[in-house]
C-alpha cells in the first residue's frame, strides 16, 4: 500500500510539473509571439504577419509594436522545409525599421521555392517596401499606403567619408532589390525617393493604393479575398 501511495504521489508531482511547464511555455509564447501556442507550419497556406516596426540588431522600446526578425527567419525556414505547406501569405502593416533585418527577410522570401503573395494593409513603409515586392505577387489595399524615402541616419553627425560610403552602398542595395523585384524603374524610384514637398521637413513620396500600382511598386489593388485567390492560383499552376 505504501508503494502504491508513493507511486500516486510521484505521478501527481510529475503531472503538476508538466502543467507548470505547459503554463510556462504558453506565457513565453504570449510574450514573444502574442499567441497561446507557438505556431507550427502545418497549414497548406501559411500566413506571416509583419506588424509594427521591424526589430533587428537593437531592441526597440517596450512600448513599440515590433516584429522581430529572429522570429521570422525560423518560420520561413519551416515553410520551405515542410512539404505540407504549399504557399505563403505575407500580411504587411509596418512603419519600417532595421534596414538589414528587413532586407534579410525580403531576401529569404524571394528565395523560397514556394509561391508567395504579399498584402499591404494600413502601411508598408520604408524597408517594408522590399518585403512587399519580394513575393511572387504583391497587392495593396485601396487605402493602404507606402512611403518611399532614402535611408535616414539617426545620429547627430555623419563623421567622415566612410559613413557616407556605407549609407550610399546600403541605399544601392535596397534600390537594386526593389527595382529588380517590381516593375518600377530605377529612375522613377529615385524620383519618388528624393521628391520634396510631400513630406514635411523631409524628402520622399507617400503612395496610396492605386498610386503604388501605377508607380510599378505593387502589382494590383486588392484585399484578403484577392490575395487568397492569387495564392491559390499560383499554387495550382506550380
Secondary structure, 3 states (H helix, E strand, C coil): CHHHHHHHHHHHHHHHHHHHHHHHHHHHHHHHHCCCCCCCCCCCEEEEEEEEEEECCCCCCCCCCEEEHHHHHHHHHHHHHCCCCCEEEEEEEEEEECHHHHHHHHHHHHCCCCEEEEEEEEEECCCHHHHHHCCCEEEECCCCEEEECCCCCCCCCCCCHHHHHHHHHHHHHHHHHHHHCCCCCHHHHHHHHCCECCCCCCECEEEECHHHHHHCCCCEECCHHHHHHHHHHHHHHC
